[in-house]
Amino acid sequence: MGLSQFSCADAGVRFLTSPGLDLEIVSFAAKEKMCVMAGALTPTEVITAWKAGSDFMKVFPCAQVGGDSYIRALRGPLPHVPLIAAGGVNQQTASSFIFAGADAIGVGRELIPKEALQQRQEGRISELARRFLGHVKNDRDQKAASS
């Protein structure tokens, strides 16, 4: 385990995540009472992360291995495991992940253009995030109404 986890804890970070399954990070987060979203791709990794105490299993890279169909396939035998779809999620695909059974979605560079970050366009970044959250809220409300 690197110093970054300790630095994060010292800085007051309340959650940790990783792109792949790192049981040391899961253990550290549990010990520090931090929320952890362990990266997990295969069913074996998802189950291992869940049993190790990860609060959420971040299925990454989700879009590249089947997208919403893959989330639906994992959800079948693992209905109790909190899944976050991450990797390739954008405004056009977010609703399909939610309707497939993802408990949450992870969005990175698909949400905010690189130039908006480089030019520190706070207003543009805030507006993009606000719009995206609006879409997700509508999708969640629609899913709840159909359940």
TIZA-11381 format. One line per field, with one value per residue (C-alpha): residue number from 1; residue in three letters; x negated, y negated, z negated. Coordinates in pm, whole numbers. Layout:
n [NUM,...] .
res [ALA,...] .
c1 [X,...] .
c2 [Y,...] .
c3 [Z,...] .
This chain:
n [1,2,3,4,5,6,7,8,9,10,11,12,13,14,15,16,17,18,19,20,21,22,23,24,25,26,27,28,29,30,31,32,33,34,35,36,37,38,39,40,41,42,43,44,45,46,47,48,49,50,51,52,53,54,55,56,57,58,59,60,61,62,63,64,65,66,67,68,69,70,71,72,73,74,75,76,77,78,79,80,81,82,83,84,85,86,87,88,89,90,91,92,93,94,95,96,97,98,99,100,101,102,103,104,105,106,107,108,109,110,111,112,113,114,115,116,117,118,119,120,121,122,123,124,125,126,127,128,129,130,131,132,133,134,135,136,137,138,139,140,141,142,143,144,145,146,147] .
res [MET,GLY,LEU,SER,GLN,PHE,SER,CYS,ALA,ASP,ALA,GLY,VAL,ARG,PHE,LEU,THR,SER,PRO,GLY,LEU,ASP,LEU,GLU,ILE,VAL,SER,PHE,ALA,ALA,LYS,GLU,LYS,MET,CYS,VAL,MET,ALA,GLY,ALA,LEU,THR,PRO,THR,GLU,VAL,ILE,THR,ALA,TRP,LYS,ALA,GLY,SER,ASP,PHE,MET,LYS,VAL,PHE,PRO,CYS,ALA,GLN,VAL,GLY,GLY,ASP,SER,TYR,ILE,ARG,ALA,LEU,ARG,GLY,PRO,LEU,PRO,HIS,VAL,PRO,LEU,ILE,ALA,ALA,GLY,GLY,VAL,ASN,GLN,GLN,THR,ALA,SER,SER,PHE,ILE,PHE,ALA,GLY,ALA,ASP,ALA,ILE,GLY,VAL,GLY,ARG,GLU,LEU,ILE,PRO,LYS,GLU,ALA,LEU,GLN,GLN,ARG,GLN,GLU,GLY,ARG,ILE,SER,GLU,LEU,ALA,ARG,ARG,PHE,LEU,GLY,HIS,VAL,LYS,ASN,ASP,ARG,ASP,GLN,LYS,ALA,ALA,SER,SER] .
c1 [0,-133,-142,149,411,254,232,598,701,489,652,1000,1110,1422,1401,1147,1177,953,975,913,953,699,778,525,725,1049,890,738,1070,1257,1001,1022,1406,1402,1641,1467,1566,1345,1285,1414,1481,1545,1809,1525,1378,1720,1783,1428,1463,1806,1682,1376,1605,1622,1926,1978,1833,1720,1759,1480,1443,1811,1898,1604,1716,2084,2226,2578,2605,2309,2463,2787,2594,2416,2736,2912,2704,2590,2905,2778,2440,2426,2291,2150,2121,1803,1601,1771,2080,2211,2536,2651,2584,2651,3020,2951,2712,2968,3247,3013,2973,2671,2711,2492,2285,1932,1865,1528,1394,1717,1892,1651,1450,1076,1062,1323,1091,778,942,1103,1450,1631,1967,1960,1849,2125,2388,2280,2291,2631,2776,2632,2773,3112,3108,3008,3277,3543,3421,3428,3778,3894,3740,3903,4243,4219,4114] .
c2 [0,-342,-662,-803,-633,-781,-1123,-1103,-1009,-1289,-1535,-1441,-1241,-1040,-776,-580,-409,-216,-111,253,475,373,551,338,27,198,302,-42,-217,14,-46,-424,-413,-549,-453,-242,-171,116,163,502,639,1011,1179,1327,981,838,1115,1086,708,748,1011,796,513,278,51,41,244,13,217,75,43,118,-15,163,508,500,189,212,578,661,480,671,999,925,805,1139,1358,1066,863,760,623,243,188,-133,-137,-329,-370,-494,-625,-948,-1144,-916,-589,-680,-588,-245,-166,-280,-75,226,220,3,-153,-444,-558,-689,-959,-1115,-1265,-1181,-1453,-1745,-1838,-1862,-2223,-2325,-2194,-2342,-2682,-2657,-2724,-2681,-2801,-2562,-2271,-2344,-2367,-2038,-1865,-2018,-1900,-1553,-1525,-1634,-1356,-1098,-1214,-1189,-838,-728,-872,-692,-365,-400,-469,-157,70] .
c3 [0,93,-101,98,-119,-433,-267,-169,-523,-669,-428,-549,-246,-325,-53,150,485,720,1085,994,690,427,101,-90,-3,-112,-442,-502,-433,-669,-943,-891,-873,-519,-242,21,380,488,857,967,1313,1300,1084,877,816,730,473,333,291,128,-118,-199,-310,-12,-43,333,620,900,1220,1436,1730,1765,2111,2269,2148,2236,2074,1939,2048,1827,1527,1586,1603,1272,1106,1166,933,713,636,291,402,459,811,959,1338,1429,1745,2059,1881,2034,2072,2353,2165,1800,1807,1958,1671,1413,1571,1593,1215,1136,792,898,1193,1206,1460,1532,1848,2030,1828,1846,2156,2100,2217,1957,1687,1842,1877,1531,1669,1338,1468,1763,1543,1289,1562,1722,1383,1301,1634,1591,1238,1370,1631,1370,1125,1398,1487,1122,1075,1389,1268,925,1084,1300,1011] .
